[in-house]
Amino acid sequence: MCRIKHLIDKKSLSEFTDMFEYGNASTVNWLISKLKIIKSIIDNGHFVSIEGDDIITLKTHEDLKIWISKLFDEVSIEEVYKT
């Protein structure tokens, strides 16, 4: 299987945190939609690298859930994984 590498750079990561911290429904929904895209990339067997102070790589759903819980909150995880 060919793996495609996806990168969330520092600027994009800053946008994610800004949207979360702003905290109104539309900005949080924007963030959730982006997190769902990351989830779908992992669903398809690819990984996502995130450039912050260090570069981390999300390879599994557990990696994604841990990352979301560190930067955002448990509610975000529930929304991303809601069916």
N, CA, C and O atoms as CSV, one atom per row, in Angstrom:
chain,resi,resn,atom,element,x,y,z
A,1,MET,N,N,0.848,-1.179,0.000
A,1,MET,CA,C,0.000,0.000,0.000
A,1,MET,C,C,0.895,1.244,0.000
A,1,MET,O,O,1.866,1.329,0.752
A,2,CYS,N,N,0.557,2.170,-0.829
A,2,CYS,CA,C,1.287,3.435,-0.889
A,2,CYS,C,C,0.756,4.364,0.200
A,2,CYS,O,O,-0.452,4.577,0.304
A,3,ARG,N,N,1.639,4.906,0.994
A,3,ARG,CA,C,1.220,5.829,2.056
A,3,ARG,C,C,1.453,7.259,1.597
A,3,ARG,O,O,2.521,7.595,1.087
A,4,ILE,N,N,0.460,8.079,1.782
A,4,ILE,CA,C,0.546,9.492,1.454
A,4,ILE,C,C,0.766,10.251,2.750
A,4,ILE,O,O,0.081,10.003,3.742
A,5,LYS,N,N,1.716,11.173,2.748
A,5,LYS,CA,C,2.002,11.942,3.949
A,5,LYS,C,C,1.268,13.280,3.881
A,5,LYS,O,O,1.370,14.006,2.893
A,6,HIS,N,N,0.546,13.588,4.919
A,6,HIS,CA,C,-0.181,14.846,5.039
A,6,HIS,C,C,0.438,15.637,6.182
A,6,HIS,O,O,0.801,15.069,7.212
A,7,LEU,N,N,0.560,16.965,5.997
A,7,LEU,CA,C,1.197,17.804,7.000
A,7,LEU,C,C,0.280,18.959,7.389
A,7,LEU,O,O,-0.263,19.655,6.531
A,8,ILE,N,N,0.118,19.149,8.691
A,8,ILE,CA,C,-0.533,20.343,9.219
A,8,ILE,C,C,0.609,21.209,9.735
A,8,ILE,O,O,1.258,20.877,10.728
A,9,ASP,N,N,0.845,22.322,9.048
A,9,ASP,CA,C,1.966,23.176,9.420
A,9,ASP,C,C,1.601,24.057,10.620
A,9,ASP,O,O,0.460,24.056,11.082
A,10,LYS,N,N,2.587,24.803,11.114
A,10,LYS,CA,C,2.381,25.637,12.307
A,10,LYS,C,C,1.263,26.652,12.111
A,10,LYS,O,O,0.488,26.907,13.033
A,11,LYS,N,N,1.171,27.236,10.914
A,11,LYS,CA,C,0.125,28.226,10.648
A,11,LYS,C,C,-1.262,27.588,10.735
A,11,LYS,O,O,-2.174,28.146,11.346
A,12,SER,N,N,-1.410,26.426,10.124
A,12,SER,CA,C,-2.704,25.735,10.174
A,12,SER,C,C,-3.045,25.310,11.597
A,12,SER,O,O,-4.194,25.420,12.025
A,13,LEU,N,N,-2.044,24.824,12.329
A,13,LEU,CA,C,-2.271,24.428,13.717
A,13,LEU,C,C,-2.718,25.627,14.547
A,13,LEU,O,O,-3.594,25.502,15.403
A,14,SER,N,N,-2.126,26.773,14.296
A,14,SER,CA,C,-2.524,27.994,14.989
A,14,SER,C,C,-3.978,28.353,14.673
A,14,SER,O,O,-4.714,28.794,15.556
A,15,GLU,N,N,-4.393,28.167,13.423
A,15,GLU,CA,C,-5.795,28.416,13.044
A,15,GLU,C,C,-6.723,27.469,13.802
A,15,GLU,O,O,-7.787,27.882,14.265
A,16,PHE,N,N,-6.327,26.206,13.931
A,16,PHE,CA,C,-7.131,25.233,14.675
A,16,PHE,C,C,-7.340,25.714,16.108
A,16,PHE,O,O,-8.468,25.751,16.599
A,17,THR,N,N,-6.247,26.082,16.774
A,17,THR,CA,C,-6.366,26.484,18.180
A,17,THR,C,C,-7.118,27.806,18.315
A,17,THR,O,O,-7.878,27.986,19.267
A,18,ASP,N,N,-6.918,28.732,17.377
A,18,ASP,CA,C,-7.660,29.999,17.405
A,18,ASP,C,C,-9.161,29.755,17.303
A,18,ASP,O,O,-9.945,30.364,18.030
A,19,MET,N,N,-9.555,28.869,16.406
A,19,MET,CA,C,-10.982,28.576,16.222
A,19,MET,C,C,-11.569,27.956,17.487
A,19,MET,O,O,-12.687,28.284,17.884
A,20,PHE,N,N,-10.818,27.066,18.112
A,20,PHE,CA,C,-11.294,26.441,19.342
A,20,PHE,C,C,-11.424,27.467,20.462
A,20,PHE,O,O,-12.425,27.497,21.177
A,21,GLU,N,N,-10.406,28.301,20.605
A,21,GLU,CA,C,-10.403,29.281,21.690
A,21,GLU,C,C,-11.455,30.363,21.498
A,21,GLU,O,O,-11.982,30.892,22.477
A,22,TYR,N,N,-11.766,30.697,20.251
A,22,TYR,CA,C,-12.809,31.693,19.999
A,22,TYR,C,C,-14.139,31.186,20.540
A,22,TYR,O,O,-14.904,31.940,21.141
A,23,GLY,N,N,-14.405,29.912,20.325
A,23,GLY,CA,C,-15.449,29.223,21.055
A,23,GLY,C,C,-16.893,29.399,20.642
A,23,GLY,O,O,-17.773,28.891,21.337
A,24,ASN,N,N,-17.190,30.094,19.542
A,24,ASN,CA,C,-18.608,30.129,19.170
A,24,ASN,C,C,-18.929,28.919,18.296
A,24,ASN,O,O,-18.024,28.213,17.850
A,25,ALA,N,N,-20.192,28.686,18.058
A,25,ALA,CA,C,-20.629,27.469,17.371
A,25,ALA,C,C,-20.009,27.331,15.982
A,25,ALA,O,O,-19.583,26.239,15.607
A,26,SER,N,N,-19.951,28.408,15.222
A,26,SER,CA,C,-19.439,28.279,13.855
A,26,SER,C,C,-17.943,27.978,13.824
A,26,SER,O,O,-17.494,27.212,12.972
A,27,THR,N,N,-17.167,28.558,14.725
A,27,THR,CA,C,-15.727,28.282,14.713
A,27,THR,C,C,-15.430,26.875,15.228
A,27,THR,O,O,-14.530,26.205,14.721
A,28,VAL,N,N,-16.173,26.432,16.222
A,28,VAL,CA,C,-15.989,25.070,16.728
A,28,VAL,C,C,-16.419,24.065,15.667
A,28,VAL,O,O,-15.759,23.042,15.484
A,29,ASN,N,N,-17.513,24.340,14.968
A,29,ASN,CA,C,-17.941,23.446,13.889
A,29,ASN,C,C,-16.906,23.395,12.771
A,29,ASN,O,O,-16.687,22.337,12.180
A,30,TRP,N,N,-16.263,24.531,12.475
A,30,TRP,CA,C,-15.189,24.556,11.481
A,30,TRP,C,C,-14.066,23.625,11.918
A,30,TRP,O,O,-13.568,22.822,11.129
A,31,LEU,N,N,-13.674,23.742,13.185
A,31,LEU,CA,C,-12.619,22.887,13.717
A,31,LEU,C,C,-13.008,21.417,13.633
A,31,LEU,O,O,-12.211,20.588,13.194
A,32,ILE,N,N,-14.216,21.091,14.047
A,32,ILE,CA,C,-14.682,19.694,14.019
A,32,ILE,C,C,-14.616,19.152,12.597
A,32,ILE,O,O,-14.225,18.004,12.388
A,33,SER,N,N,-14.995,19.967,11.621
A,33,SER,CA,C,-14.950,19.497,10.224
A,33,SER,C,C,-13.510,19.196,9.803
A,33,SER,O,O,-13.273,18.229,9.078
A,34,LYS,N,N,-12.556,19.999,10.239
A,34,LYS,CA,C,-11.149,19.745,9.915
A,34,LYS,C,C,-10.641,18.483,10.620
A,34,LYS,O,O,-9.891,17.700,10.038
A,35,LEU,N,N,-11.053,18.293,11.869
A,35,LEU,CA,C,-10.652,17.091,12.604
A,35,LEU,C,C,-11.249,15.841,11.967
A,35,LEU,O,O,-10.619,14.783,11.975
A,36,LYS,N,N,-12.455,15.950,11.418
A,36,LYS,CA,C,-13.065,14.815,10.718
A,36,LYS,C,C,-12.296,14.478,9.450
A,36,LYS,O,O,-12.215,13.311,9.068
A,37,ILE,N,N,-11.731,15.484,8.795
A,37,ILE,CA,C,-10.899,15.223,7.619
A,37,ILE,C,C,-9.655,14.434,8.028
A,37,ILE,O,O,-9.260,13.488,7.347
A,38,ILE,N,N,-9.046,14.829,9.141
A,38,ILE,CA,C,-7.885,14.084,9.642
A,38,ILE,C,C,-8.288,12.645,9.949
A,38,ILE,O,O,-7.560,11.709,9.618
A,39,LYS,N,N,-9.441,12.471,10.578
A,39,LYS,CA,C,-9.942,11.125,10.879
A,39,LYS,C,C,-10.097,10.312,9.599
A,39,LYS,O,O,-9.717,9.141,9.564
A,40,SER,N,N,-10.648,10.914,8.547
A,40,SER,CA,C,-10.859,10.174,7.298
A,40,SER,C,C,-9.532,9.812,6.629
A,40,SER,O,O,-9.433,8.775,5.973
A,41,ILE,N,N,-8.522,10.651,6.788
A,41,ILE,CA,C,-7.187,10.326,6.255
A,41,ILE,C,C,-6.659,9.075,6.955
A,41,ILE,O,O,-6.130,8.172,6.308
A,42,ILE,N,N,-6.806,9.028,8.281
A,42,ILE,CA,C,-6.374,7.854,9.043
A,42,ILE,C,C,-7.231,6.645,8.667
A,42,ILE,O,O,-6.712,5.536,8.541
A,43,ASP,N,N,-8.547,6.850,8.484
A,43,ASP,CA,C,-9.434,5.761,8.050
A,43,ASP,C,C,-8.928,5.099,6.769
A,43,ASP,O,O,-9.076,3.892,6.576
A,44,ASN,N,N,-8.331,5.911,5.902
A,44,ASN,CA,C,-7.862,5.417,4.602
A,44,ASN,C,C,-6.433,4.876,4.641
A,44,ASN,O,O,-5.836,4.614,3.597
A,45,GLY,N,N,-5.886,4.709,5.847
A,45,GLY,CA,C,-4.587,4.072,5.998
A,45,GLY,C,C,-3.391,4.991,5.852
A,45,GLY,O,O,-2.257,4.526,5.735
A,46,HIS,N,N,-3.636,6.289,5.857
A,46,HIS,CA,C,-2.551,7.251,5.740
A,46,HIS,C,C,-2.280,7.876,7.108
A,46,HIS,O,O,-3.003,7.618,8.070
A,47,PHE,N,N,-1.252,8.684,7.186
A,47,PHE,CA,C,-0.955,9.347,8.448
A,47,PHE,C,C,-0.863,10.843,8.239
A,47,PHE,O,O,-0.734,11.331,7.116
A,48,VAL,N,N,-0.932,11.566,9.359
A,48,VAL,CA,C,-0.894,13.020,9.332
A,48,VAL,C,C,0.205,13.476,10.284
A,48,VAL,O,O,0.250,13.062,11.443
A,49,SER,N,N,1.085,14.329,9.783
A,49,SER,CA,C,2.121,14.927,10.621
A,49,SER,C,C,1.676,16.321,11.014
A,49,SER,O,O,1.101,17.055,10.209
A,50,ILE,N,N,1.950,16.679,12.259
A,50,ILE,CA,C,1.547,17.982,12.770
A,50,ILE,C,C,2.791,18.702,13.260
A,50,ILE,O,O,3.530,18.206,14.111
A,51,GLU,N,N,3.000,19.884,12.701
A,51,GLU,CA,C,4.183,20.672,13.009
A,51,GLU,C,C,3.834,21.699,14.083
A,51,GLU,O,O,3.181,22.705,13.804
A,52,GLY,N,N,4.273,21.438,15.304
A,52,GLY,CA,C,4.117,22.387,16.401
A,52,GLY,C,C,5.499,22.694,16.926
A,52,GLY,O,O,6.413,22.958,16.145
A,53,ASP,N,N,5.670,22.666,18.246
A,53,ASP,CA,C,7.012,22.789,18.811
A,53,ASP,C,C,7.873,21.610,18.351
A,53,ASP,O,O,9.063,21.760,18.073
A,54,ASP,N,N,7.253,20.455,18.279
A,54,ASP,CA,C,7.863,19.246,17.711
A,54,ASP,C,C,6.944,18.773,16.599
A,54,ASP,O,O,5.802,19.225,16.503
A,55,ILE,N,N,7.420,17.883,15.770
A,55,ILE,CA,C,6.558,17.276,14.765
A,55,ILE,C,C,6.087,15.947,15.322
A,55,ILE,O,O,6.886,15.093,15.705
A,56,ILE,N,N,4.767,15.791,15.358
A,56,ILE,CA,C,4.201,14.520,15.791
A,56,ILE,C,C,3.474,13.890,14.604
A,56,ILE,O,O,3.048,14.586,13.682
A,57,THR,N,N,3.342,12.599,14.641
A,57,THR,CA,C,2.671,11.893,13.558
A,57,THR,C,C,1.491,11.119,14.117
A,57,THR,O,O,1.625,10.339,15.060
A,58,LEU,N,N,0.335,11.352,13.516
A,58,LEU,CA,C,-0.882,10.631,13.888
A,58,LEU,C,C,-1.048,9.474,12.906
A,58,LEU,O,O,-1.303,9.677,11.719
A,59,LYS,N,N,-0.898,8.260,13.425
A,59,LYS,CA,C,-0.995,7.076,12.569
A,59,LYS,C,C,-2.256,6.266,12.847
A,59,LYS,O,O,-2.732,5.523,11.990
A,60,THR,N,N,-2.787,6.421,14.054
A,60,THR,CA,C,-3.945,5.619,14.460
A,60,THR,C,C,-5.022,6.529,15.045
A,60,THR,O,O,-4.786,7.703,15.327
A,61,HIS,N,N,-6.196,5.959,15.217
A,61,HIS,CA,C,-7.267,6.731,15.844
A,61,HIS,C,C,-6.938,7.055,17.291
A,61,HIS,O,O,-7.325,8.106,17.801
A,62,GLU,N,N,-6.236,6.169,17.941
A,62,GLU,CA,C,-5.816,6.448,19.325
A,62,GLU,C,C,-4.879,7.654,19.357
A,62,GLU,O,O,-5.001,8.511,20.233
A,63,ASP,N,N,-3.940,7.726,18.402
A,63,ASP,CA,C,-3.057,8.899,18.299
A,63,ASP,C,C,-3.882,10.170,18.133
A,63,ASP,O,O,-3.622,11.174,18.797
A,64,LEU,N,N,-4.871,10.127,17.252
A,64,LEU,CA,C,-5.718,11.292,16.992
A,64,LEU,C,C,-6.492,11.694,18.244
A,64,LEU,O,O,-6.556,12.877,18.579
A,65,LYS,N,N,-7.074,10.731,18.928
A,65,LYS,CA,C,-7.844,11.027,20.143
A,65,LYS,C,C,-6.963,11.654,21.224
A,65,LYS,O,O,-7.378,12.599,21.895
A,66,ILE,N,N,-5.760,11.135,21.389
A,66,ILE,CA,C,-4.838,11.694,22.387
A,66,ILE,C,C,-4.486,13.129,22.019
A,66,ILE,O,O,-4.495,14.010,22.879
A,67,TRP,N,N,-4.179,13.366,20.761
A,67,TRP,CA,C,-3.819,14.710,20.297
A,67,TRP,C,C,-4.974,15.681,20.497
A,67,TRP,O,O,-4.774,16.795,20.981
A,68,ILE,N,N,-6.186,15.263,20.126
A,68,ILE,CA,C,-7.360,16.125,20.310
A,68,ILE,C,C,-7.543,16.447,21.788
A,68,ILE,O,O,-7.802,17.598,22.141
A,69,SER,N,N,-7.413,15.445,22.659
A,69,SER,CA,C,-7.631,15.683,24.093
A,69,SER,C,C,-6.594,16.640,24.674
A,69,SER,O,O,-6.893,17.376,25.614
A,70,LYS,N,N,-5.391,16.636,24.129
A,70,LYS,CA,C,-4.354,17.539,24.632
A,70,LYS,C,C,-4.589,18.978,24.188
A,70,LYS,O,O,-4.348,19.911,24.954
A,71,LEU,N,N,-5.058,19.162,22.954
A,71,LEU,CA,C,-5.217,20.517,22.418
A,71,LEU,C,C,-6.613,21.083,22.591
A,71,LEU,O,O,-6.779,22.294,22.731
A,72,PHE,N,N,-7.599,20.236,22.582
A,72,PHE,CA,C,-8.981,20.705,22.597
A,72,PHE,C,C,-9.695,20.115,23.810
A,72,PHE,O,O,-9.369,20.485,24.938
A,73,ASP,N,N,-10.633,19.232,23.624
A,73,ASP,CA,C,-11.297,18.622,24.775
A,73,ASP,C,C,-11.996,17.336,24.378
A,73,ASP,O,O,-12.038,16.964,23.205
A,74,GLU,N,N,-12.543,16.666,25.382
A,74,GLU,CA,C,-13.219,15.393,25.145
A,74,GLU,C,C,-14.456,15.552,24.258
A,74,GLU,O,O,-14.788,14.651,23.487
A,75,VAL,N,N,-15.130,16.683,24.364
A,75,VAL,CA,C,-16.320,16.922,23.539
A,75,VAL,C,C,-15.940,16.893,22.061
A,75,VAL,O,O,-16.684,16.374,21.229
A,76,SER,N,N,-14.776,17.456,21.746
A,76,SER,CA,C,-14.313,17.442,20.360
A,76,SER,C,C,-14.136,16.016,19.859
A,76,SER,O,O,-14.499,15.710,18.723
A,77,ILE,N,N,-13.587,15.149,20.688
A,77,ILE,CA,C,-13.421,13.750,20.296
A,77,ILE,C,C,-14.775,13.122,20.005
A,77,ILE,O,O,-14.949,12.440,18.995
A,78,GLU,N,N,-15.732,13.357,20.898
A,78,GLU,CA,C,-17.074,12.809,20.696
A,78,GLU,C,C,-17.683,13.291,19.386
A,78,GLU,O,O,-18.305,12.509,18.666
A,79,GLU,N,N,-17.512,14.554,19.077
A,79,GLU,CA,C,-18.070,15.117,17.842
A,79,GLU,C,C,-17.389,14.531,16.604
A,79,GLU,O,O,-18.057,14.252,15.608
A,80,VAL,N,N,-16.097,14.347,16.652
A,80,VAL,CA,C,-15.357,13.816,15.504
A,80,VAL,C,C,-15.766,12.370,15.236
A,80,VAL,O,O,-15.864,11.961,14.080
A,81,TYR,N,N,-16.004,11.595,16.291
A,81,TYR,CA,C,-16.304,10.189,16.141
A,81,TYR,C,C,-17.796,9.867,16.179
A,81,TYR,O,O,-18.190,8.701,16.191
A,82,LYS,N,N,-18.617,10.911,16.197
A,82,LYS,CA,C,-20.061,10.706,16.166
A,82,LYS,C,C,-20.455,10.146,14.798
A,82,LYS,O,O,-19.965,10.600,13.763
A,83,THR,N,N,-21.343,9.156,14.810
A,83,THR,CA,C,-21.782,8.579,13.521
A,83,THR,C,C,-23.151,9.060,13.131
A,83,THR,O,O,-23.665,8.673,12.082
